[in-house]
């Protein structure tokens, strides 16, 4: 795991946030549901890029080319996001999906693994915008010991190598102290390569 603190300057964060809001204007945030139970996530989501990660009771976790509510293709991934991938990933192919999570104050995301991809050689690159978050990183088994770090606005986290398939999650949002998002809370952008590079 690489935690690059303050990778994005305040100006870069504001510029990237405008790009994120433009994506959301074309692909609105929605609440996915858990497989089998249909229970809504506490986190609202959308995507940009060729593919988007979705979840619902009937289809489970998967990637698809269209927004599940609008039926429209996901917007293109902004150049600024691709620049971050190129700078911090040594993978030969670009990301195919950028999952945008919005954590309102009080939202959390339980321990999980990013394992719906077919190419685990590529890292997962995660960008934080807004309120601080308590991020938990465990091992390859759900019950392995874990450690907690604070992710702040402008930080970038890279899960690669042994941590690429580690369990991880967001315990809580530490709202207050960051004025980037007028509505409060936090955006997290997760870049993923889904298919093997040709």
Backbone bond lengths (Angstrom), bond angles and torsions (degrees), N, CA, C in turn:
res aa  C-N    CA-C-N  psi(-1)  N-CA   C-N-CA  omega(-1)  CA-C   N-CA-C  phi
1 X - - - 1.457 - - 1.516 109.78 -
2 X 1.315 115.44 134.22 1.455 120.81 172.18 1.531 108.92 -116.85
3 X 1.309 116.98 125.69 1.459 122.62 176.15 1.516 107.12 -111.91
4 X 1.330 116.78 105.34 1.462 121.69 -178.83 1.522 107.80 -97.76
5 X 1.310 115.90 102.16 1.468 121.20 -177.25 1.523 110.67 -74.58
6 X 1.337 114.58 139.98 1.472 121.98 175.36 1.532 111.73 53.22
7 X 1.321 116.29 39.93 1.473 120.14 178.86 1.524 110.26 -63.21
8 X 1.335 116.06 -38.91 1.459 121.02 179.82 1.524 110.04 -99.70
9 X 1.316 116.64 131.22 1.459 120.90 175.16 1.530 109.56 -69.53
10 X 1.323 116.95 169.22 1.469 120.49 178.04 1.518 110.69 -58.63
11 X 1.336 117.15 -41.39 1.465 120.26 179.16 1.523 111.06 -65.32
12 X 1.329 116.91 -41.04 1.463 120.59 178.26 1.529 111.20 -64.10
13 X 1.325 116.17 -38.37 1.466 119.66 178.51 1.525 111.10 -63.64
14 X 1.320 116.80 -44.69 1.471 120.24 179.27 1.524 110.99 -62.72
15 X 1.333 116.17 -40.96 1.463 120.24 179.45 1.526 110.96 -65.53
16 X 1.327 116.85 -43.75 1.460 120.47 179.72 1.525 111.15 -66.11
17 X 1.327 117.02 -37.07 1.463 120.26 178.40 1.531 110.82 -61.14
18 X 1.332 117.38 -39.08 1.463 120.13 176.32 1.526 110.73 -61.19
19 X 1.323 116.69 -39.35 1.469 120.77 177.37 1.526 110.83 -64.30
20 X 1.332 116.19 -41.72 1.466 120.57 179.09 1.520 110.53 -63.03
21 X 1.325 116.86 -43.35 1.473 119.62 -179.81 1.527 111.08 -65.93
22 X 1.335 117.53 -32.52 1.468 120.40 176.41 1.533 110.55 -66.88
23 X 1.337 116.70 -38.63 1.469 120.09 175.77 1.528 109.90 -61.82
24 X 1.327 116.14 -46.32 1.468 120.86 -177.55 1.531 111.45 -63.83
25 X 1.331 116.77 -31.70 1.465 119.76 177.85 1.531 111.02 -62.72
26 X 1.331 117.72 -31.24 1.473 121.74 179.41 1.528 112.67 -95.17
27 X 1.330 116.41 -28.02 1.471 121.33 -179.26 1.527 106.92 -131.35
28 X 1.333 117.93 86.56 1.475 121.13 -171.65 1.528 113.35 -60.04
29 X 1.328 114.45 148.89 1.457 120.14 172.14 1.523 110.02 -59.48
30 X 1.305 116.54 144.42 1.466 121.47 176.76 1.525 107.97 -145.50
31 X 1.320 116.40 167.40 1.465 121.54 -179.60 1.533 109.28 -104.16
32 X 1.325 118.02 104.45 1.468 119.29 175.30 1.522 110.39 -67.11
33 X 1.309 116.90 166.68 1.460 121.56 179.93 1.521 110.49 -123.01
34 X 1.320 115.05 156.80 1.457 121.48 -178.96 1.526 111.16 -73.10
35 X 1.327 116.95 143.88 1.466 118.89 173.16 1.534 110.51 -58.80
36 X 1.304 115.15 147.97 1.470 123.62 176.93 1.524 113.15 71.84
37 X 1.360 118.55 -55.44 1.469 118.97 -174.46 1.517 112.90 -85.01
38 X 1.333 117.96 -27.46 1.456 120.51 -176.10 1.510 113.91 74.44
39 X 1.335 118.03 9.44 1.461 120.89 179.99 1.525 109.97 -69.91
40 X 1.353 118.42 130.73 1.468 119.97 -179.01 1.532 111.94 -68.40
41 X 1.320 116.47 144.56 1.455 121.64 170.77 1.530 108.78 -64.62
42 X 1.334 116.65 154.54 1.462 119.13 172.01 1.520 111.15 -81.80
43 X 1.331 116.17 -11.50 1.459 123.30 -178.60 1.528 108.83 -101.55
44 X 1.334 116.83 133.97 1.467 121.29 173.41 1.528 108.59 -88.75
45 X 1.325 116.93 147.88 1.460 120.74 -172.33 1.517 112.40 -139.01
46 X 1.335 114.31 157.70 1.453 123.11 163.39 1.525 106.53 -155.88
47 X 1.326 117.40 -176.87 1.463 121.36 -177.08 1.513 110.42 -143.75
48 X 1.329 115.19 161.97 1.451 121.83 164.24 1.520 107.91 -140.46
49 X 1.331 115.41 159.50 1.459 120.03 -174.84 1.519 110.79 111.83
50 X 1.314 116.32 -177.36 1.469 120.96 -177.56 1.519 112.06 -66.94
51 X 1.346 116.21 -32.55 1.460 121.75 -179.12 1.523 109.75 -126.81
52 X 1.320 115.34 157.38 1.461 120.55 175.69 1.514 110.22 -135.35
53 X 1.345 115.55 143.89 1.463 120.56 178.77 1.524 108.58 -86.53
54 X 1.335 116.49 132.33 1.463 122.08 -179.52 1.526 109.40 -137.50
55 X 1.314 115.43 165.79 1.461 121.36 176.59 1.523 109.08 -151.66
56 X 1.329 115.58 139.23 1.462 120.59 171.74 1.524 109.18 -155.54
57 X 1.313 115.42 173.37 1.464 120.27 -174.41 1.523 112.40 -64.02
58 X 1.317 116.98 -39.20 1.458 119.75 -173.83 1.526 113.29 -83.80
59 X 1.339 116.81 -39.64 1.459 119.94 -174.12 1.512 115.32 -99.37
60 X 1.329 117.18 -13.33 1.458 120.82 -179.25 1.519 112.76 70.76
61 X 1.325 115.23 -162.77 1.457 121.78 179.28 1.526 109.16 -77.04
62 X 1.337 116.80 134.84 1.462 119.34 -178.84 1.531 110.10 -170.82
63 X 1.323 114.29 170.78 1.455 121.72 171.54 1.523 108.59 -109.81
64 X 1.337 115.79 143.35 1.456 119.57 175.79 1.524 109.50 -148.94
65 X 1.322 116.00 166.34 1.465 121.38 -172.67 1.515 114.08 -88.50
66 X 1.340 117.98 -9.45 1.466 120.42 -175.49 1.530 111.30 -128.03
67 X 1.325 114.47 154.20 1.466 122.18 174.97 1.530 108.62 -65.75
68 X 1.333 119.16 131.64 1.469 120.00 -174.31 1.528 114.24 -68.09
69 X 1.326 118.00 -19.06 1.470 119.30 -178.97 1.524 112.55 -102.40
70 X 1.330 118.31 -37.92 1.466 119.94 -178.43 1.521 112.38 -90.60
71 X 1.337 117.29 -23.14 1.460 120.99 -175.92 1.517 113.61 75.73
72 X 1.334 117.27 5.85 1.455 121.54 -178.57 1.530 110.75 -92.53
73 X 1.348 117.24 152.76 1.465 119.17 174.69 1.523 110.86 -61.74
74 X 1.321 115.63 151.08 1.466 119.80 177.13 1.532 109.69 -65.79
75 X 1.334 117.90 146.14 1.468 119.73 175.53 1.525 111.37 -63.08
76 X 1.307 115.59 157.70 1.464 120.86 177.47 1.528 110.22 -63.79
77 X 1.316 115.79 151.65 1.455 120.93 178.67 1.534 109.28 -75.23
78 X 1.320 118.32 126.52 1.473 119.87 179.96 1.522 112.55 -59.41
79 X 1.319 115.38 148.46 1.468 121.18 -178.29 1.520 111.95 -59.02
80 X 1.345 116.88 -35.41 1.468 119.69 -178.54 1.528 111.41 -62.49
81 X 1.324 117.24 -34.72 1.461 121.24 178.60 1.528 110.08 -70.81
82 X 1.318 115.81 -42.56 1.468 119.89 178.18 1.530 111.32 -63.62
83 X 1.329 116.59 -34.26 1.467 120.36 178.15 1.535 110.99 -62.35
84 X 1.324 116.30 -39.08 1.466 120.20 179.39 1.531 109.99 -65.12
85 X 1.327 116.63 -43.12 1.472 120.57 177.00 1.525 110.65 -58.65
86 X 1.315 116.02 -47.94 1.465 119.46 -177.46 1.526 111.51 -63.58
87 X 1.326 116.47 -35.37 1.461 120.13 -177.50 1.529 112.38 -74.22
88 X 1.334 117.93 -33.08 1.465 120.89 -170.53 1.521 113.99 -112.24
89 X 1.321 118.19 -11.53 1.456 121.29 179.00 1.518 108.40 -108.73
90 X 1.321 115.97 136.20 1.460 118.52 174.89 1.525 111.22 -97.83
91 X 1.334 115.95 17.37 1.469 119.91 179.17 1.519 109.90 -77.18
92 X 1.322 116.22 146.29 1.460 120.87 -173.37 1.522 113.67 -76.35
93 X 1.338 117.39 -21.02 1.465 120.84 -175.18 1.529 110.17 -112.28
94 X 1.331 117.02 153.54 1.467 120.32 -179.76 1.519 111.75 -75.44
95 X 1.334 117.46 163.55 1.468 119.78 174.42 1.521 110.23 -68.60
96 X 1.311 115.94 149.54 1.466 120.71 178.16 1.521 111.86 -103.27
97 X 1.324 117.16 -19.22 1.456 120.97 -177.15 1.520 110.12 -137.96
98 X 1.309 115.24 139.33 1.467 121.46 169.43 1.523 106.91 -125.09
99 X 1.317 115.57 105.09 1.465 122.25 178.03 1.526 108.22 -82.28
100 X 1.321 117.03 125.17 1.460 122.76 179.02 1.526 107.92 -107.45
101 X 1.317 116.27 112.61 1.465 121.70 177.45 1.519 109.19 -103.40
102 X 1.325 116.57 134.82 1.465 120.47 171.44 1.518 108.68 -110.00
103 X 1.333 115.46 117.30 1.461 122.40 177.25 1.517 108.36 -99.38
104 X 1.307 117.02 105.17 1.456 119.04 172.21 1.519 107.82 -71.42
105 X 1.337 118.42 161.81 1.465 118.89 174.95 1.534 110.68 -53.48
106 X 1.310 116.78 129.21 1.460 121.86 -178.19 1.506 114.46 97.13
107 X 1.334 118.34 -13.16 1.462 120.67 179.31 1.528 110.41 -76.41
108 X 1.314 115.81 156.33 1.455 121.86 177.48 1.521 108.54 -150.75
109 X 1.330 116.03 169.79 1.455 120.79 176.45 1.514 107.16 -140.20
110 X 1.338 116.27 117.07 1.453 121.40 -175.22 1.523 112.48 -65.50
111 X 1.327 115.23 168.34 1.457 120.92 -179.80 1.530 110.50 -59.12
112 X 1.316 115.53 131.90 1.457 121.63 -178.62 1.530 108.48 -155.47
113 X 1.319 116.03 169.59 1.466 121.46 174.92 1.527 108.54 -120.36
114 X 1.313 117.07 143.67 1.459 121.42 173.09 1.526 107.08 -85.02
115 X 1.336 115.73 92.50 1.460 119.94 -172.69 1.527 112.99 -132.74
116 X 1.333 116.40 18.44 1.456 119.75 178.87 1.528 111.92 -92.46
117 X 1.328 116.49 4.38 1.456 121.94 179.67 1.531 109.56 -91.26
118 X 1.327 116.23 164.07 1.457 121.14 177.24 1.522 111.81 -104.99
119 X 1.330 116.79 -0.39 1.462 121.29 179.87 1.523 109.10 -130.65
120 X 1.333 115.97 100.73 1.464 120.25 179.50 1.527 112.48 -91.08
121 X 1.329 117.18 1.10 1.463 119.06 177.47 1.527 110.85 -76.45
122 X 1.318 116.83 -22.61 1.461 121.02 178.26 1.522 109.57 -82.88
123 X 1.326 118.21 144.75 1.464 120.18 177.98 1.522 111.51 -75.32
124 X 1.308 115.77 169.92 1.459 123.00 165.75 1.518 105.95 -106.16
125 X 1.329 116.23 125.04 1.461 121.75 -178.51 1.524 108.37 -113.28
126 X 1.323 116.64 124.39 1.454 122.63 -172.24 1.530 110.37 -121.59
127 X 1.344 116.42 129.78 1.462 123.03 -175.77 1.520 108.39 -116.51
128 X 1.339 117.31 131.43 1.466 122.54 -178.46 1.524 111.07 -105.33
129 X 1.340 115.66 133.41 1.462 122.19 174.90 1.522 108.77 -134.70
130 X 1.333 117.45 123.43 1.460 120.47 176.21 1.510 112.76 109.58
131 X 1.320 116.17 -143.89 1.458 122.12 -173.31 1.528 112.10 -62.22
132 X 1.336 115.79 152.19 1.463 121.00 174.68 1.523 110.11 -62.47
133 X 1.329 115.62 151.90 1.464 121.49 177.69 1.517 109.17 -134.96
134 X 1.333 115.83 144.79 1.465 121.83 173.71 1.517 107.84 -90.79
135 X 1.333 115.18 109.29 1.464 122.84 -175.78 1.523 108.79 -100.73
136 X 1.329 116.22 131.00 1.460 121.27 -179.98 1.530 109.43 -111.21
137 X 1.336 116.14 129.11 1.457 122.06 177.68 1.509 109.16 -120.22
138 X 1.338 115.39 123.98 1.453 121.17 178.62 1.517 111.34 -109.41
139 X 1.330 115.02 -148.96 1.461 121.39 -179.30 1.512 111.51 -111.14
140 X 1.322 115.28 -157.49 1.458 120.35 -177.64 1.523 112.87 -81.13
141 X 1.329 116.59 -11.58 1.467 121.49 173.76 1.525 108.43 -115.81
142 X 1.320 116.16 146.75 1.467 120.52 -175.66 1.529 112.26 -58.23
143 X 1.340 116.99 -31.71 1.469 119.89 -175.82 1.531 113.46 -92.50
144 X 1.325 117.53 4.01 1.465 120.07 177.29 1.531 110.57 -64.32
145 X 1.334 117.34 154.17 1.473 120.00 176.05 1.525 110.68 -57.59
146 X 1.325 115.42 150.85 1.460 120.22 -178.63 1.520 110.16 -132.04
147 X 1.322 114.86 162.44 1.462 120.69 174.72 1.517 108.08 -128.60
148 X 1.315 116.14 157.25 1.458 121.48 -176.82 1.521 109.77 -121.36
149 X 1.317 115.83 135.35 1.460 121.44 174.68 1.528 108.56 -130.02
150 X 1.314 116.07 161.87 1.462 120.97 176.62 1.519 109.24 -99.61
151 X 1.332 115.51 126.05 1.462 121.71 174.68 1.521 107.96 -99.96
152 X 1.323 116.27 127.38 1.461 121.92 -178.77 1.520 110.48 -113.00
153 X 1.315 115.97 164.84 1.453 121.35 -179.37 1.527 110.26 -58.76
154 X 1.323 115.92 130.45 1.452 121.47 -178.38 1.513 114.20 94.31
155 X 1.346 117.08 -10.54 1.465 120.54 177.26 1.529 110.18 -75.60
156 X 1.329 115.11 150.83 1.468 121.40 172.97 1.524 108.08 -127.05
157 X 1.312 115.71 134.88 1.463 122.62 179.70 1.523 108.39 -116.19
158 X 1.332 116.38 133.88 1.460 120.98 179.02 1.525 108.63 -120.67
159 X 1.333 116.40 119.14 1.462 122.03 174.98 1.521 107.46 -101.45
160 X 1.325 115.92 117.54 1.459 120.95 -176.08 1.517 108.63 -148.54
161 X 1.312 115.68 168.43 1.452 119.58 177.93 1.515 111.35 58.04
162 X 1.335 116.06 -128.17 1.465 121.72 -176.20 1.519 112.62 -64.82
163 X 1.336 118.57 -24.20 1.466 120.23 -178.16 1.529 113.05 -92.83
164 X 1.328 117.28 -3.01 1.471 119.09 -176.51 1.525 111.69 -58.64
165 X 1.319 118.01 -36.44 1.464 121.53 -179.81 1.525 112.26 -110.39
166 X 1.324 116.80 22.37 1.467 120.17 178.52 1.526 110.34 -75.69
167 X 1.329 115.16 148.82 1.457 120.25 172.78 1.526 109.17 -68.86
168 X 1.331 115.80 140.13 1.467 120.59 -179.77 1.520 108.88 -156.11
169 X 1.322 116.11 164.22 1.459 120.32 179.58 1.512 110.83 -173.98
170 X 1.320 115.16 176.12 1.465 122.60 177.29 1.520 107.95 -111.20
171 X 1.348 115.84 114.83 1.467 120.66 -179.46 1.520 112.41 -72.43
172 X 1.335 115.66 -44.08 1.466 118.58 179.94 1.515 110.51 -166.97
173 X 1.316 114.49 161.79 1.460 122.99 177.41 1.525 108.03 -100.95
174 X 1.313 116.30 130.60 1.459 121.82 179.75 1.520 107.65 -97.43
175 X 1.330 116.49 78.38 1.460 120.14 -172.87 1.521 110.59 -71.09
176 X 1.308 115.53 147.49 1.456 121.59 -178.45 1.516 110.15 105.59
177 X 1.304 115.94 144.07 1.455 119.72 176.88 1.515 113.95 93.01
178 X 1.329 117.79 -9.82 1.451 120.23 176.12 1.522 108.16 -129.82
179 X 1.307 116.46 125.48 1.466 121.22 -173.71 1.526 112.82 -105.74
180 X 1.341 117.68 13.45 1.457 119.81 -178.06 1.519 112.14 -62.48
181 X 1.342 116.60 -44.15 1.465 121.35 -179.73 1.523 109.53 -98.58
182 X 1.311 116.91 116.97 1.462 120.56 -178.82 1.525 111.41 -63.17
183 X 1.341 117.30 -28.52 1.461 121.53 -179.32 1.522 112.38 -85.88
184 X 1.335 117.49 -2.73 1.460 120.71 -176.44 1.518 110.39 79.47
185 X 1.321 115.52 176.01 1.457 119.90 179.31 1.517 112.28 82.37
186 X 1.324 114.79 -158.28 1.468 120.52 -168.50 1.523 111.04 -150.57
187 X 1.329 115.48 139.72 1.457 121.22 167.62 1.523 108.22 -101.84
188 X 1.318 115.32 140.48 1.463 121.24 171.50 1.524 108.18 -126.25
189 X 1.314 116.11 128.11 1.458 122.22 179.39 1.522 107.89 -108.82
190 X 1.323 116.60 120.83 1.459 121.22 -177.44 1.526 109.29 -115.92
191 X 1.332 115.79 116.20 1.465 122.09 -178.34 1.525 108.91 -95.53
192 X 1.344 114.78 131.12 1.462 119.79 -177.14 1.515 111.01 -138.46
193 X 1.306 115.23 142.25 1.460 122.51 167.41 1.515 106.64 -94.60
194 X 1.321 117.66 124.26 1.460 121.64 -174.14 1.525 111.80 -94.29
195 X 1.323 117.17 -47.14 1.458 122.36 -175.49 1.529 111.69 -105.01
196 X 1.333 117.23 153.24 1.458 118.84 175.51 1.530 111.97 -59.97
197 X 1.306 116.13 143.98 1.470 119.64 177.31 1.519 109.20 -67.65
198 X 1.314 115.95 138.89 1.476 121.07 -178.78 1.523 108.95 -85.78
